[in-house]
Amino acid sequence: MPKTKVYEPEFKKKIVQLYLEEGRTIKSLNEEYQLGDGTVRKWVRAFREECETNPDLNDTKNLYEENRKLRRELEEKKKEIAFLKKAAAFFAKEID
């Protein structure tokens, strides 16, 4: 029977935060931290279940999700700005 590895609660919280807040994939977290296939998924599920009963954790979960949404929006805006800069440079050349 394989031995089950015991992880510190702080480590689990960090992994869940990377998944929920930064949008890291389960696969990338498994590879980077040498975790089992269902480990991260199980920790995220446990965190979400705990959030349903603990209002303080639910606020944390909401902050993680809002932060993730804002990061996505920021990346999109950065891409739009880069495109507009290239377009402006192109049209500035055409005017000369």
N, C-alpha and C positions, 0 to 999 in steps of 0.2 A: 504494500500500500504506500503511495507516494506521501511524503511529508508535506503538510500544509505550512507555508511560510507565513509568519505573523508580521504584520506591518504596523508601524506606529500610526496613531490617529492623525498626527500632523502630516505625515506623508500621504495618507489617504485623502486628507482635505486638500493638499496641494494638487494631487492628481485630478480630483474632481473639479477644482478651480480651473486648472489648465483646460479641461474639457469644456466646462460650461462657460467660462469667461473668455478664454482666448480662442475657443473654437478648434482646439486641437482634435484630431481624429483619434478614435480608440486604437486603431492600428498603430499610429505613430507613437502613442504613449506606451503601448505594449512593447514595441520594438526598442524605444529609447530606455525604458526602465526595466526591461526583461520581465514583463508581467505575463501571466497566463491569459488565454484568449478571453475568458469571461470576467476577469478580475475587475477591470475598470468599469465595465457595464454593471457589475454587481454593486460596486461602490457608489456609482451614480444613482442607481435605483434606490439604494439604501438612504442616500442623502435626500432624494426627492420624497421618499416616504417619511423621513424624519421631519422634513420641512412642513409636511401636512399637520403634524402635531405640535411643532415648536414654532411660534410666530417669529421669534428672533431669527431662526434659521431660514424661514420663509422670506424675510426681508433680505437676508444675505443672498439667497437664490435669485430673488428679483434683481438685486444689484448686479450679480454676475451676468444675468441675461441681458439687462439693459446695457451694461458695459460692452458685452459682445456685439449687440446691435449697433452701438455707437462706433465701435471699431470698424465694423463692416461698412457703415456709412462713411466714415473717414477715409477708408481705403478707396471707396468709390469716388469720393470727391477729389482725392489726390490724382486718380487716373483721369478724371475729367479735366482738372487743371493742367495736367501734363499735355493732354490732347489739345486744349485750347492754346497753350503756349506754342506748341508746334504749328498749329494752324495760323496763329498770329505771326509767327516768324515766316511762314510760307507766304502769306499775303503781303507782309512787309517787303519781301524780296520782289514780288510781282509789281509793286508800286514803283520801285526804283527803276 
